Structures are given as C-alpha cells and as structure tokens.
Amino acid sequence: MDPFYVLLSIGIYFGILLFISWVTARKADSDAYFLGNHASPWLVVALGMIGDSLSGVTFISVPGKVGTGQFSYMQLVFGYFFGYMIITRVLLPLYYRMNLTSIYSYLRERFGVYSERTGSGLFILSRLLGAAARLYLAVGVLQLFVFQQLGVPFGLTVFLIIGLMLLYTYRGGIKTLVWTDMMQSGFLILGVVLSIIAISSQLNMGFTDMVNTVSGSSYSKTFFWDWKEKNFFFKEFLGGIFIAVAMTGLDQNMMQKNLSCRSLADAQKNIRLFSIILVVVNVFFLTLGALLWIYSEQIGIPIPEKTDHLFPSLALGPLGAMAGLAFILGLTAATFSSADSVLTTLTTAFYIDFLGLDKGGEQVNRKRRRIQIHFVFAILLGLVILLFHAFNQQAIIDTVLLVAAYTYGPMLGLFAFGIFTKRKVMDKAVPFICILSPVLTFILSFFSKQLFSGYQFGNELLIVNAGFTFAGLFFTSSPSQTNPSRL
C-alpha cells in the first residue's frame, strides 16, 4: 500500500481526535481532567473500554498467534467475563462508597501511606511497561511498512506518535478520553470486520462457507486439557478471572473511566455490557487469525519469523487495497487507544498517591505540575518502547500477560487482604513483601518442570504471586477489633 495513503489516513484520523479534544476540553478544570466532572455516559465509557482493553495487541498479536495456539485464547476470555462480574459486585461499590479518584487511596485508608505508594508504584510500573509493549507493536508495524520506506528512524516515529497523543490528552484528560476512546473502539472493530470480509472475498467464501471453514479447521480448537501445559483450560480460565480483576478492577487506567460515570449503577451497567461485547469481539479476532493462516497456506506465502507480522504483511501486500485500508484503520485506532489514556492515569496516580497534590495548593500551580508530570510520563513511555524494540523476541500478547503476572500479583494480594480480612498490617513491611513475592514467583516458575514433573506455569502465575503476597501480609500482621474493609 502506498505510504502516502497510509499517512493521509492517519492524518484524517488524527484530525478527528483533535476536533473531539477541542470540543470536550474547553473550560476543563482538574475535576474534568481526573473524573470528567462525574458526567460520563455509561454507554460511552463501556464502548471506549473495548479499545483500551484490545489495543494493538489483540489486533495484531492475537490473530498471529492462532497458528500455534489455536483458539485457546478464548479460555482466558471466558475467565475475563467472570472476573468482570467480581468487579461489579465487590470493587466498584467500594470505590464509589469511598468517593475515590485514585483507587490506591483505599490502601492508604486501610493500611497506610507506604501501602498506597506501593500499590500505585506497581500500577505505574505495570502500565508503563504494558502500554509501551502495546504501542511498540503498533508503531513497529507502521515503521516496517510505512516510515522505513520514507527513511524515518524508529525512534523518531515513536516520539512523533507520542507527540500527537499529547496534543489531545494533556488538557482534557478523562473528559476527552471517554469520547475519543469510544470513537477508536468503533474504528478498531470496523477494522477487524472489514479485514475478515476482505480475506473471505479473496478465498471466495460467503459467510456460511467462512464459518464452516474456520470451525472445521485445526485452528478452531478451543479447549485444552493437558494439565502440565501452559494452555490447560483451568490455568487459562482461572488466570483470566484474576487477570480481569487485577488488570481492570485494580487498574487506575480502567477504573478512572468507570469512576467518571454519574453513579455506581451506571458504572456497573458499563462493566456488564463491556464484558459481553469483549467476548464477541475476541471471537472476531480469532476468526480473523484462522483466516489469515488458511489464506497463507492456500497461496503458499511463507510465515514471518515473528507471527505478529503475519497480519500486516498480508494486509499491506497480497490481500489488496481494501484489506490494507481496513488494517490501517484498525491499527491507527489501536495505536492511539493503547496509550493515550495511560498518560492521563499515570499522571493521576503520581499526582495523588506520591505528591498528594489533590490535598491543597493554588489551582494554577497544581495545573502546571499536572501538565509537567503528563509530559514526563510521555517521555518515559517513549524510552521504554525503544527498550522493547531492542530486546523483545516473543509475541507481544505473551509479554503483556507476563508483565501483568509479576506486577499485578502483589496488588491483587494487597486488595484481597484488605477487603476480606480484618487484620492490621505493618505498613512499612508492605513494600518488601511486594518485592519478595514476585521474586519467589519467578523462582518457582523457573524450576517448575524439575519440581513438579514437567508442569509449566501459565497465566496462573498471577494467582501464585498474589498468594505469596497474601501470605506475607498475614504473617506480618496482627488481629484487629475493627473491620477496616468497611471504610
């Protein structure tokens, strides 16, 4: 596909984002930046969360991985669905009852300031790495198929994309993002649907033929029952439940949008609708992956060394202009939705949990500091993307889930201990426990084959990590006469 048309598509898309930002950010104050003045329509939030959850990882990495993992990813997605139900019944009521802006303020009220900063620090680390991994994938594809042909170096491409995101996020914050994310989710889903249509057309398949071909292929195998393997059903399903709880319910990036809804009831409706749509959309992505592999086999195209490159190499090559346009449409949406809201929520976490700037000070100085923090995190995000470019060698979806297992595990243990026990924790010991737990988890995972007769840990590493944290908190705590979980 001609790079000129790719850049034109990106330019038009970016123009739409700037227009939305201009409309929503007028007269935006701190409350609009952090919580959208508590006026975000729940349906808009629900649709916007789709793009933030899927991003470029699902758009590129999940279809590419179908060749080796079949539809096993759906085992994880089914777990997500039940995890979101836990969020609606347990976490959202807690956050709304305490009227939180940063969800890690709960840890300060329950345990103390060291716990709050530990939880917030884990979020910052995890989201910085996770957002960088997602954005690296999308930017890498644009670099390979567009900017490299124009002689633009990868580093310049990275900071160009981040600079574009800064232009429409630094003023309006959440008030802007709930609307831009909704638009980007729509383009992301449209991109995958148009891609499926384009490939089916190339294979001369109608809808029924496509369904029969995909369901009858070896790629459609969904459930796996070898307990020693990473894709064993119960590992994936249980891992999915706790990944959803941790990466959505304990994630400032996802919860800040929910806290911007008008009421708890609206936020709960948002999560319920989002959980249903997410299952359906992931079926689309896996179907797309199966069609990509089937198409490659039929026309004899060699599979790229990195399966993440399968979709872009076909869409921007032999599949034709329609597939190329659909791919660019979806990828552009994924590129911006994967990291724009992260800059706002990283700023929120640091601004409130580490600097305590929500507690006082002049409005002008607080706004200036907020913008400075926003820009610093943008630079850090760019630097981490460059590190991924230098060292990452596996499918990005695996990288994202591995990062989650090690960073969200202690957070899951912290919140679980706070909500479901009455014990009083040694606040100063919490950072050490949350460092030791991932270390023990890594050691256990590294030697799992030798210790457990060939057993390999998968996404259940998150549960193991949380378990170590919970145990550490228990043995360093003492009984309490009050019920802190009711704060």
C-alpha positions in Angstrom: 0.0 0.0 0.0 1.3 3.4 -0.9 2.8 5.2 2.1 1.1 8.4 1.0 -2.4 6.9 1.5 -1.3 5.5 4.9 -0.2 8.9 6.1 -3.3 10.5 4.7 -5.5 8.1 6.6 -3.6 8.7 9.8 -3.7 12.5 9.3 -7.5 12.4 8.8 -8.0 10.2 11.8 -5.8 12.4 14.0 -7.7 15.5 12.8 -10.9 13.9 14.1 -9.3 13.3 17.5 -8.1 16.9 17.7 -11.6 18.1 17.0 -13.1 15.9 19.8 -10.4 17.2 22.1 -11.1 20.8 21.3 -14.9 20.3 21.9 -14.5 18.4 25.2 -11.5 20.2 26.7 -12.9 23.7 26.6 -13.1 25.1 30.2 -11.8 21.8 31.5 -10.7 22.0 35.2 -9.0 19.4 37.4 -12.2 17.6 38.1 -12.8 17.3 34.4 -9.2 16.0 33.9 -9.4 13.4 36.6 -13.1 12.3 36.7 -14.8 14.0 33.8 -17.0 16.0 36.2 -18.7 12.7 37.1 -20.8 13.2 33.9 -19.5 10.5 31.6 -22.4 8.5 30.0 -22.1 4.8 31.0 -22.6 3.6 27.4 -19.8 5.8 26.1 -17.5 4.5 28.8 -18.4 0.9 28.0 -17.7 1.3 24.3 -14.5 3.2 25.0 -13.1 0.5 27.3 -13.2 -2.0 24.4 -10.4 -0.2 22.5 -8.4 0.2 25.7 -8.6 -3.5 26.5 -8.0 -4.8 23.0 -5.5 -2.3 21.6 -2.8 -3.3 19.0 -2.0 -6.4 21.0 -5.3 -8.0 20.2 -5.5 -6.5 16.7 -2.1 -7.9 15.6 -0.7 -10.4 18.1 -3.8 -12.5 18.8 -4.6 -13.3 15.2 -0.9 -14.1 14.5 -0.7 -16.5 17.5 -3.7 -18.6 16.2 -1.2 -20.7 14.2 0.5 -22.0 17.3 -2.2 -21.5 20.0 -5.4 -22.1 18.0 -8.4 -20.6 19.8 -7.0 -21.4 23.3 -7.1 -17.6 24.0 -10.8 -17.9 24.4 -10.3 -19.9 27.6 -8.7 -16.8 29.0 -11.5 -14.6 27.7 -14.2 -16.7 29.3 -12.4 -16.2 32.6 -12.4 -12.4 31.9 -16.2 -12.5 31.8 -16.5 -13.9 35.3 -13.7 -11.6 36.6 -15.7 -8.5 35.5 -18.7 -9.7 37.5 -16.5 -9.7 40.6 -15.5 -6.1 39.8 -19.2 -5.0 39.6 -20.1 -6.7 42.9 -17.0 -6.1 45.1 -14.7 -3.3 43.8 -16.9 -0.7 42.2 -19.2 -0.4 45.3 -16.0 0.1 47.5 -14.6 2.8 45.2 -17.8 4.7 45.0 -18.6 4.4 48.7 -15.2 6.0 49.4 -15.5 8.6 46.7 -12.0 7.8 45.3 -10.1 9.5 42.5 -7.1 7.3 42.7 -8.2 3.8 43.7 -4.9 3.3 45.6 -6.1 5.8 48.2 -8.1 2.8 49.5 -4.7 1.2 50.5 -3.8 4.4 52.4 -7.0 4.3 54.4 -6.8 0.6 55.0 -3.1 0.1 55.7 -1.1 3.3 55.4 0.9 5.6 53.1 3.6 3.0 52.3 0.9 0.6 51.1 -0.7 3.3 49.0 2.6 4.2 47.3 3.4 0.5 46.8 0.1 -0.2 45.1 0.4 3.0 43.0 4.0 2.3 42.1 3.1 -1.2 40.9 0.4 0.2 38.7 2.8 2.8 37.3 5.4 0.2 36.5 2.9 -2.3 35.1 1.0 0.2 33.0 4.2 1.9 31.7 5.6 -1.5 30.6 2.2 -2.7 29.3 1.4 0.5 27.4 4.9 0.5 25.9 4.5 -3.1 24.8 1.2 -2.4 23.1 2.3 0.8 21.5 5.6 -0.8 20.4 3.7 -3.4 18.4 1.6 -0.8 16.5 4.4 1.7 15.9 6.7 -1.2 14.8 4.3 -2.2 12.1 3.9 1.4 10.9 7.6 1.7 10.9 8.2 -1.5 8.9 5.6 -0.9 6.2 5.5 3.0 6.0 8.1 5.1 7.8 11.0 2.9 7.0 10.3 3.4 3.3 10.4 7.2 3.9 13.8 7.0 5.7 12.3 7.9 9.1 14.2 6.2 12.0 12.2 4.2 14.5 12.9 6.5 17.5 11.6 9.5 15.6 8.4 7.5 14.7 7.9 6.7 18.3 8.1 10.2 19.6 6.1 11.5 16.7 3.2 9.3 17.7 3.5 10.2 21.3 3.7 13.9 20.5 0.4 13.5 18.6 -1.2 11.9 21.6 0.0 14.7 23.9 -1.8 17.3 21.8 -5.2 15.9 22.5 -4.8 14.5 26.1 -2.9 16.9 28.2 -5.7 19.4 28.7 -9.0 17.5 28.8 -7.9 14.2 30.5 -10.7 11.8 31.2 -13.3 14.2 29.9 -11.8 14.0 26.5 -10.7 10.3 26.6 -14.1 8.7 27.2 -15.2 10.2 23.9 -12.0 9.6 21.9 -11.8 6.0 23.2 -15.4 5.4 22.1 -14.5 6.5 18.6 -11.3 4.5 18.5 -13.1 1.4 19.6 -15.5 1.7 16.8 -12.7 2.0 14.2 -10.9 -0.9 15.8 -13.9 -3.2 15.5 -14.6 -1.9 12.0 -11.1 -2.7 11.0 -11.3 -6.3 12.0 -14.7 -6.8 10.4 -13.6 -5.3 7.1 -10.4 -7.4 7.3 -12.5 -10.6 7.7 -14.6 -9.6 4.7 -11.6 -8.9 2.6 -9.9 -12.2 3.3 -13.2 -14.1 2.8 -13.6 -12.4 -0.6 -10.0 -13.4 -1.6 -10.9 -17.0 -0.6 -14.2 -16.8 -2.5 -16.2 -17.6 0.7 -19.6 -16.5 1.7 -20.5 -16.1 5.4 -21.6 -19.7 5.8 -18.6 -21.0 3.9 -16.3 -19.0 6.1 -17.9 -20.2 9.4 -17.7 -23.8 8.2 -14.1 -23.5 7.0 -12.9 -21.9 10.2 -14.9 -24.2 12.6 -13.7 -27.3 10.7 -10.0 -26.3 10.7 -7.5 -27.4 13.2 -7.1 -23.7 14.2 -10.5 -23.6 15.9 -9.6 -26.0 18.7 -10.5 -24.0 21.9 -10.2 -26.2 25.0 -7.0 -28.0 26.1 -6.9 -30.5 28.9 -3.2 -31.4 29.4 -2.6 -30.2 33.0 1.1 -29.8 32.5 0.9 -27.4 29.6 0.5 -23.6 29.8 -2.8 -23.7 27.8 -4.5 -26.1 30.2 -8.2 -25.0 30.5 -8.3 -24.4 34.2 -5.0 -22.5 34.2 -6.3 -20.2 31.5 -9.8 -19.8 32.8 -8.8 -19.1 36.4 -5.9 -16.9 35.2 -8.4 -15.0 33.1 -10.7 -14.3 36.1 -7.9 -12.9 38.2 -6.2 -11.1 35.3 -9.6 -9.3 34.7 -9.9 -8.4 38.4 -6.3 -7.2 38.5 -5.8 -5.5 35.1 -9.2 -3.9 35.1 -10.6 -3.7 38.7 -7.2 -2.8 40.3 -6.0 -0.7 37.4 -6.3 3.1 37.7 -6.4 3.4 33.9 -9.5 1.3 33.6 -11.2 2.3 36.8 -10.8 6.0 36.4 -13.1 6.0 33.4 -15.7 4.0 35.5 -15.4 6.4 38.4 -16.3 9.2 35.9 -19.8 7.8 35.5 -22.7 9.6 37.1 -23.4 6.8 39.6 -22.4 3.3 40.8 -25.4 1.8 39.0 -24.2 3.4 35.7 -20.6 2.1 36.2 -21.9 -1.4 36.9 -24.0 -1.4 33.7 -21.0 -0.2 31.8 -18.9 -3.2 33.0 -21.6 -5.7 32.3 -22.1 -4.6 28.8 -18.4 -4.3 28.2 -17.8 -7.9 29.3 -20.4 -9.3 26.8 -19.0 -7.2 23.9 -15.5 -8.3 24.7 -16.2 -12.0 24.4 -17.9 -11.4 21.0 -15.1 -9.2 19.6 -12.4 -11.7 20.6 -14.2 -14.4 18.6 -13.9 -12.0 15.6 -10.2 -11.6 16.2 -9.5 -15.3 16.5 -11.6 -15.9 13.3 -9.5 -13.4 11.5 -6.4 -15.2 12.7 -7.6 -18.5 11.4 -8.5 -17.0 8.0 -5.0 -15.4 7.8 -3.3 -18.8 8.4 -5.7 -20.6 6.0 -5.1 -17.9 3.3 -1.3 -18.2 3.8 -1.4 -22.0 3.3 -3.6 -21.8 0.2 -1.4 -19.3 -1.7 1.9 -20.6 -0.4 3.1 -17.5 1.4 5.9 -18.2 4.0 5.0 -17.3 7.6 7.1 -14.4 9.0 9.6 -15.3 11.8 7.5 -13.2 14.2 3.9 -14.2 14.0 3.0 -10.6 15.0 4.0 -9.6 11.4 1.6 -12.1 9.7 -1.5 -9.9 9.6 0.3 -6.7 8.4 2.4 -8.5 5.8 -0.7 -9.9 4.2 -3.0 -6.9 4.7 -0.5 -4.5 3.2 0.6 -6.9 0.5 -1.3 -9.6 -1.4 -4.8 -9.0 0.2 -5.3 -5.8 -1.8 -6.3 -2.2 -1.1 -9.5 -2.9 0.9 -7.6 -5.1 3.4 -4.8 -2.6 3.6 -7.2 0.3 4.4 -9.0 -1.8 7.0 -5.7 -2.7 8.6 -4.5 0.8 8.7 -7.9 1.9 10.1 -7.8 -0.6 12.9 -4.1 -0.2 13.6 -4.3 3.6 13.9 -7.2 3.2 16.4 -5.2 0.7 18.3 -2.1 2.9 18.3 -3.8 5.8 19.9 -6.2 4.0 22.2 -3.5 1.8 23.6 -1.5 4.6 25.3 -3.4 7.9 25.3 -5.5 7.3 28.4 -2.5 5.7 30.1 -0.7 9.1 30.1 -3.6 10.6 32.0 -4.0 7.8 34.6 -0.2 7.6 35.2 -0.3 11.3 35.9 -3.3 10.8 38.2 -1.6 8.1 40.2 1.7 10.0 40.7 -0.1 13.4 41.3 -2.3 12.0 44.1 -0.5 9.0 45.6 3.1 10.2 45.6 2.8 14.0 45.6 -0.5 14.4 47.3 -1.3 17.4 45.2 -5.0 16.8 45.4 -5.0 17.9 49.0 -4.3 21.6 48.5 -2.3 24.3 46.8 -3.0 27.0 44.3 -5.0 25.9 41.3 -2.6 27.4 38.8 0.5 25.7 40.3 -1.3 22.4 40.5 -2.3 22.5 36.9 1.2 23.4 35.9 2.6 20.5 37.9 0.0 18.1 36.4 1.0 19.1 32.8 4.7 18.6 33.7 4.0 15.1 35.1 2.0 14.3 32.0 4.9 15.2 29.7 7.4 13.3 31.8 5.4 10.1 31.5 5.2 10.6 27.8 9.0 10.7 27.5 9.3 7.7 29.8 6.8 5.8 27.6 8.8 6.5 24.5 12.1 5.4 26.1 10.5 2.1 27.3 9.2 1.5 23.7 12.8 1.8 22.5 13.9 -0.8 25.0 11.2 -3.2 23.7 12.4 -2.6 20.2 15.9 -3.6 21.3 15.2 -6.7 23.3 11.7 -8.2 22.8 11.7 -11.5 20.9 8.3 -13.0 21.6 4.6 -12.4 20.7 3.7 -9.1 22.5 0.5 -10.7 23.9 2.7 -13.1 25.9 4.9 -10.2 27.0 1.9 -8.1 28.3 0.4 -11.1 30.2 3.8 -11.9 31.7 4.3 -8.3 32.9 0.8 -8.4 34.4 1.5 -11.6 36.3 4.6 -10.1 38.1 3.3 -6.6 38.7 -0.4 -7.0 39.3 0.0 -10.1 41.5 1.2 -8.2 44.6 -1.6 -5.6 44.0 -4.2 -8.4 43.9 -2.9 -9.8 47.2 -2.9 -6.4 48.8 -6.5 -5.6 47.9 -7.7 -9.1 48.7 -6.1 -8.9 52.1 -7.6 -5.5 52.8 -11.1 -6.4 51.7 -11.5 -9.9 53.1 -9.6 -9.7 56.4 -9.8 -7.5 59.5 -6.1 -7.8 60.4 -3.8 -4.8 60.9 -0.8 -4.8 58.7 2.7 -3.4 59.3 2.6 -0.7 56.7 6.4 -0.3 56.4 6.8 -4.0 55.7 4.4 -3.9 52.7 6.9 -2.7 50.0 9.3 -5.5 51.0 6.6 -8.1 50.8 5.5 -6.9 47.4 9.1 -7.1 46.1 9.7 -10.6 47.6 6.5 -12.1 46.2 7.4 -11.7 42.5 10.9 -12.9 43.2 9.6 -16.1 44.8 7.1 -16.5 42.0 9.9 -16.2 39.4 12.0 -18.8 41.2 9.0 -21.2 41.4 8.2 -20.8 37.8 11.8 -21.2 36.6 12.2 -24.5 38.4 8.6 -25.8 37.9 9.5 -28.5 35.4 12.0 -30.1 37.8 9.9 -29.6 40.9 6.5 -30.7 39.5 7.2 -33.4 37.0 7.2 -31.3 33.9 4.5 -28.8 35.0 4.7 -25.4 33.3 3.1 -22.3 34.8 0.9 -20.1 32.6 -1.4 -17.3 33.5 -2.0 -18.8 36.9 1.4 -17.1 37.9 -0.7 -14.1 38.8 -2.6 -16.1 41.4 0.6 -17.6 42.8 2.1 -14.2 43.1 -1.0 -12.8 44.9 -0.9 -15.9 47.2 2.7 -15.2 48.2 1.7 -11.5 48.9 -1.4 -12.5 50.9 0.7 -15.0 53.0 3.4 -12.4 53.7 0.8 -9.8 54.8 -0.8 -12.4 57.1 2.4 -13.4 58.8 3.4 -9.8 59.4 0.0 -8.6 60.6 -1.9 -8.7 63.8 -5.6 -9.1 64.7 -7.8 -6.0 64.7 -11.0 -5.4 66.6 -12.5 -3.2 63.8 -13.5 -4.1 60.3 -11.2 -1.9 58.1 -12.7 -3.3 54.9 -15.9 -1.4 55.6 -14.1 2.0 55.3 
